[in-house]
Amino acid sequence: MQVCDPASVTFTAQTAGWTVPARDGGIDGALDVTLTGAVSMGPIADDACQGAPLTVYLQAGS
């Protein structure tokens, strides 16, 4: 597994908000969100990192 330098990845802040449904009958609420173009990798990244999948963790806020 290739570990890529986080400094070569940029994130474009999003201004939209989303509402995740509440837990209902023991089933957690979920919401799929597609943020096209929100994350990109710059040309300074190692060649092995170019085109590699990225995992981005989001934190819920109010």
PyMOL commands that set and color helices and strands:
alter all, ss='L'
color gray80, all
select helices_A, chain A and resi 6-8+47-49
alter helices_A, ss='H'
color red, helices_A
select strands_A, chain A and resi 9-11+39-41
alter strands_A, ss='S'
color yellow, strands_A
deselect
rebuild
show_as cartoon
